[in-house]
Every structure is written in structure tokens, then in C-alpha cells.
């Protein structure tokens, strides 16, 4: 396990190096001009002289390879640069937005486990029953509803009509209920079906049949063997999607005006803020790498047989 962990950590170095190259090239290939967006944001007339001055100020008048190596040197010194628009360090802006997004993602994960585990277990306990069919229908509806439409619908019902919940920017726990529920609704059906199918498959395995033949209590068999092993596909799938949760749901955060990473990157793209966009992509890559590594380690802990493989 220790060797596997070290090997995966060392593999991050070449991956992140490739990410920096791809990120730099993609950002520079974006339509629009950063210097023009910079002048418009500062309400300065877009003239040839002002464009040249802005390009020099932003360092965009240098050759691309010089810009890349200068940015790479900043990264090696743990410096993501300064935002074109706010003149604030990009690392500070990402950290501030990331704090809000982590809280939102944590609450969305809570919704997932609260609904997915009971619904998955009940559906697997009685396949093709009324409960299972209701779960399928609600799951189909939940996965079919666009997140932006669901967000506006929840705002209309709970904030406008009933006035139970606020919907203004960031605040306390009550401000995160609607956006987190909107994010979780798109994932709950998928994870419920994954858990249901996994429970049904594990219940038919030979070791479960032998345990029942030996007269072991059914509840103990379910909790110790079936459910524990059935959580492995769920954790694996969650590890693949956790990066998306932690990097911010762009649509949802903008619908609810939530100051997380999703809203930050939209503003960065709109203003052609290269340092913010590049920093966001690097953070996105790191989060996806570490969340997948974490999911692998958790799966190995749930199933001791996997520890010999890793």
C-alpha cells in the first residue's frame, strides 16, 4: 500500500507538467483578446496605443515560449500570478472561492448519502416492487431535469412562494440548502442505481450463499459482506465525480450567485483573465488526481483483497 501511494504521488509530476503545457496553449487559443478585455474592464478607450501599453503591462507582448516558462517558474515557486482584473494574487482568490465550494460540495455529498443509501437498499431488498419502480421513476426524472431549470424552480418554490429559504449570495447553512440540493439531485439517481445493482450482484456470490447455508444471521451477512463490498463501485464512481463537485458546479453557482469556483471561472473567462483561468485548470487537475487516489485507497480499505493488488 505504501509503495503504491508513493508511486502514484511521483506520477503526478509528469502529469502536471503536461497539464501546464496544454492549459497554456488552450488559454492562449481562446477567442478574444485579453488586453482588449482588460481595457474595457478598466473603462479605458480601446486605442492602438492603449492596447500596446496593456499588452506590455500584462506581459503579453513577449514570445509565447517566454510567457510559458515565466509562468512555469512562478508555479514552481508556488505562485499562480496576479489576476488581470482584480490585481489580487490568483492563489488567494482561488483559496477564497474554494472554501465556499468545499462547503457546498460537502452538503451535496450529505444529501447523496442520506438519499442514495436507503433508496438503494430498499430497491435491492425488493426488486421490481412498488418501491423499486418509484425509485426508478424518480431517478429518471431527477437525472433528466437540467440543473439550471431545477435551480430556478427551487428558488421559485422555496424562496419566492413559501419564503422558507434565502437565495442571496453566500451566508449560513440555510443559504447553501437550495444550491446543494440542486447539485445532488443530478447525482442521486445514478448512485442509487449503482448501489442497488451492486447489492443484487453481491447477494448472489458464492461466499454469501455459503454464509447463509452456515446459518449466519442475515443482517450480519448484509452489513459485513454484501453492503460493505457493494459500496466499492459507489466509492469508485464518486471519486470520479468528486473533482467536479469540488471544482464548482458552474451553472448552479451562477444561478444562485454563489461565490465559489464555478462563478470565479465564469468571470475569469468573460474577462479573459489568463492567470485565473490557468490557476483554475491546475487546481481542477490536482483535485481530480487526488480524489481518484483517495477513492482507490478507500476501496482497498473496504476490500482487503484489493490491498494485495495495490
C-alpha positions in Angstrom: 0.0 0.0 0.0 2.8 2.4 0.9 4.7 1.7 -2.3 1.5 2.2 -4.4 0.9 5.5 -2.7 4.4 6.8 -3.3 4.3 5.6 -6.9 1.0 7.5 -7.6 2.4 10.6 -6.0 5.5 10.5 -8.2 3.3 10.0 -11.3 1.7 13.4 -10.5 4.8 15.3 -11.6 4.9 14.4 -15.3 1.1 14.6 -15.5 1.0 18.1 -14.1 3.8 19.2 -16.4 1.7 18.1 -19.4 -1.3 19.8 -17.9 0.6 23.1 -17.7 1.5 22.9 -21.4 -2.0 22.0 -22.5 -3.5 24.7 -20.3 -1.2 27.4 -21.5 -1.9 26.6 -25.2 -5.7 26.3 -24.7 -6.0 29.6 -22.9 -3.9 31.4 -25.5 -6.1 29.9 -28.2 -9.3 31.3 -26.7 -11.2 33.7 -28.9 -10.9 37.3 -27.9 -8.1 39.4 -26.7 -7.0 39.7 -23.0 -5.7 43.2 -23.5 -8.9 44.5 -25.0 -10.9 42.9 -22.2 -8.5 44.5 -19.7 -9.1 48.0 -21.1 -12.8 47.5 -21.3 -12.9 46.4 -17.7 -10.9 49.5 -16.7 -13.2 51.7 -18.9 -10.2 52.9 -20.9 -10.6 53.7 -24.6 -9.5 50.8 -26.8 -6.9 52.5 -29.0 -3.8 51.2 -30.6 -1.5 52.9 -28.1 -3.6 51.7 -25.1 -3.6 48.2 -26.4 0.2 48.2 -26.7 0.5 49.6 -23.2 -1.9 46.9 -21.9 -0.1 44.1 -23.6 3.2 45.3 -22.1 1.7 45.7 -18.7 0.2 42.2 -18.8 3.4 40.7 -20.3 1.5 39.6 -23.5 4.0 41.3 -25.8 6.6 38.7 -25.1 7.0 35.5 -27.2 4.8 32.6 -26.1 7.6 30.4 -25.0 8.9 33.2 -22.7 5.4 33.7 -21.3 5.1 29.9 -20.7 8.4 29.5 -18.9 7.8 32.6 -16.8 4.5 31.1 -15.7 6.1 27.7 -15.1 8.8 29.4 -13.0 6.0 31.0 -10.9 4.3 27.7 -10.4 7.5 26.1 -9.2 7.7 28.9 -6.6 4.0 28.2 -5.6 2.9 31.4 -7.2 0.0 31.4 -9.6 0.4 35.0 -10.6 -1.9 38.1 -10.3 -5.3 38.5 -11.7 -5.6 40.9 -14.6 -8.9 42.3 -13.3 -8.7 42.4 -9.5 -4.9 42.7 -9.2 -5.1 40.2 -6.4 -3.0 37.0 -6.2 -4.7 34.2 -8.0 -3.9 31.7 -5.3 -5.7 33.9 -2.8 -8.8 34.2 -5.0 -8.9 30.5 -5.7 -8.5 29.7 -2.0 -11.3 32.0 -1.1 -13.7 30.6 -3.7 -12.6 27.1 -3.0 -13.6 27.5 0.7 -17.2 28.2 -0.4 -17.3 25.4 -2.9 -16.0 22.9 -0.4 -18.8 23.7 2.0 -21.3 23.4 -0.9 -19.9 20.1 -2.1 -19.8 18.7 1.5 -23.5 19.4 1.9 -24.3 18.0 -1.5 -22.4 14.8 -0.5 -24.5 14.7 2.6 -27.7 14.8 0.5 -26.3 12.0 -1.6 -25.6 9.6 1.2 -28.9 10.4 3.0 -30.9 9.5 0.0 -28.8 7.1 -2.0 -28.0 4.5 0.6 -31.6 4.0 1.9 -33.1 4.1 -1.6 -30.5 1.7 -3.0 -31.0 -0.7 -0.1 -34.8 -0.6 -0.3 -34.8 -1.1 -4.1 -32.4 -4.0 -3.8 -34.4 -5.6 -1.0 -37.5 -6.0 -3.2 -36.6 -5.8 -6.9 -39.4 -4.8 -9.2 -41.6 -3.9 -6.3 -43.6 -0.7 -5.9 -40.6 0.9 -4.1 -38.2 -0.1 -6.8 -40.4 1.2 -9.5 -41.0 4.5 -7.7 -37.2 4.8 -7.3 -36.7 4.2 -11.0 -39.3 6.9 -12.0 -37.9 9.5 -9.6 -34.4 8.6 -10.6 -35.3 9.1 -14.3 -37.0 12.4 -13.6 -34.1 13.6 -11.4 -31.4 12.8 -13.9 -33.4 14.3 -16.8 -34.1 17.7 -15.2 -31.5 20.4 -16.3 -29.7 21.8 -13.2 -30.3 25.4 -14.2 -34.1 24.8 -14.6 -34.2 22.9 -11.3 -32.3 25.7 -9.6 -34.8 28.3 -10.8 -37.7 26.0 -9.8 -36.4 25.5 -6.3 -35.9 29.3 -5.9 -39.4 30.0 -7.1 -41.0 27.5 -4.7 -38.9 27.7 -1.5 -37.6 31.3 -1.8 -40.4 33.2 -3.6 -43.6 31.4 -2.9 -43.0 29.8 0.5 -40.3 32.1 1.7 -38.7 29.3 3.7 -35.1 29.7 2.5 -32.9 32.6 1.4 -31.2 32.7 -2.0 -28.8 35.6 -1.7 -25.1 35.0 -2.3 -23.2 33.2 0.5 -24.1 33.1 4.1 -25.0 30.5 6.7 -26.2 26.9 6.3 -29.6 27.9 5.1 -28.1 29.7 2.1 -26.5 26.5 0.9 -29.5 24.2 1.1 -31.0 25.1 -2.3 -27.8 25.1 -4.4 -26.5 21.9 -2.7 -29.9 20.1 -3.3 -29.8 21.2 -6.9 -26.3 19.7 -7.4 -27.1 16.5 -5.5 -30.3 15.9 -7.5 -28.4 15.2 -10.6 -26.2 12.6 -8.9 -28.7 10.8 -6.6 -30.4 8.7 -9.3 -27.1 7.4 -10.7 -25.6 6.4 -7.3 -28.9 4.9 -6.2 -28.9 2.6 -9.2 -25.2 1.8 -8.8 -25.7 0.7 -5.2 -28.9 -1.2 -6.0 -27.3 -3.2 -8.8 -24.2 -3.8 -6.8 -26.2 -5.2 -3.8 -28.1 -7.5 -6.1 -24.9 -8.8 -7.7 -23.1 -9.4 -4.4 -26.1 -11.1 -2.9 -25.7 -13.9 -5.5 -22.0 -14.5 -5.0 -20.9 -17.9 -3.6 -19.5 -16.7 -0.3 -22.8 -15.1 0.6 -24.7 -18.3 -0.3 -22.2 -20.3 1.9 -22.7 -17.9 4.8 -26.4 -18.3 4.6 -26.0 -22.1 4.5 -23.9 -22.0 7.6 -26.8 -20.3 9.4 -25.2 -16.8 9.9 -27.6 -14.1 10.8 -28.9 -12.4 7.6 -28.4 -8.9 9.0 -24.8 -9.7 9.8 -24.3 -11.1 6.3 -25.7 -8.0 4.7 -23.8 -5.4 6.8 -20.5 -7.3 6.9 -20.3 -8.7 3.4 -22.9 -7.5 1.0 -23.2 -3.8 1.8 -19.5 -3.3 2.5 -18.5 -4.8 -0.9 -21.4 -3.1 -2.6 -20.1 0.3 -1.6 -16.9 -0.2 -3.6 -18.4 0.7 -7.1 -20.2 3.6 -5.4 -17.0 5.0 -3.9 -15.1 4.5 -7.2 -17.8 6.4 -9.2 -17.9 9.1 -6.5 -14.1 9.5 -6.8 -14.5 10.2 -10.5 -17.2 12.8 -9.9 -15.9 14.4 -6.7 -13.5 16.5 -8.6 -16.4 18.1 -10.4 -18.2 18.8 -7.1 -15.1 20.4 -5.6 -14.2 22.4 -8.6 -17.6 24.0 -8.5 -20.8 23.5 -10.4 -20.6 26.4 -12.9 -24.2 26.6 -13.7 -25.6 26.1 -10.2 -23.3 28.6 -8.6 -24.1 31.2 -11.2 -27.9 30.6 -10.8 -27.7 31.1 -7.1 -24.9 33.8 -7.3 -22.8 31.7 -5.0 -19.2 33.0 -4.8 -17.5 29.6 -5.4 -15.1 28.3 -8.1 -17.8 28.0 -10.7 -18.7 31.6 -10.6 -15.0 32.7 -10.4 -14.1 30.8 -13.6 -17.1 32.3 -15.5 -15.9 35.8 -14.5 -12.4 34.9 -15.5 -13.3 33.6 -18.9 -15.6 36.6 -19.5 -12.7 39.0 -18.7 -10.0 36.8 -20.5 -8.2 36.7 -17.1 -5.5 34.3 -18.1 -3.9 33.8 -14.7 -7.2 33.0 -13.1 -8.2 30.5 -15.9 -4.8 28.8 -15.8 -4.8 28.6 -12.0 -8.3 27.1 -12.0 -7.4 24.4 -14.5 -4.3 23.4 -12.5 -6.4 23.2 -9.4 -9.0 21.2 -11.2 -6.3 18.7 -12.4 -4.9 18.3 -8.9 -8.3 17.8 -7.3 -9.2 15.1 -9.9 -5.9 13.3 -9.3 -6.1 13.3 -5.5 -9.8 12.4 -5.3 -9.2 9.4 -7.6 -6.2 8.4 -5.5 -8.3 8.7 -2.3 -11.1 6.6 -3.8 -8.6 3.9 -4.7 -7.3 3.8 -1.1 -10.8 3.8 0.4 -11.8 0.9 -1.9 -8.7 -1.0 -0.8 -9.7 -0.4 2.8 -13.2 -1.7 2.2 -12.0 -4.8 0.4 -8.8 -6.3 1.8 -8.3 -8.4 -1.3 -7.6 -5.2 -3.3 -4.7 -4.4 -1.0 -2.6 -7.1 -2.5 -3.1 -5.6 -5.9 -2.1 -2.1 -4.9 
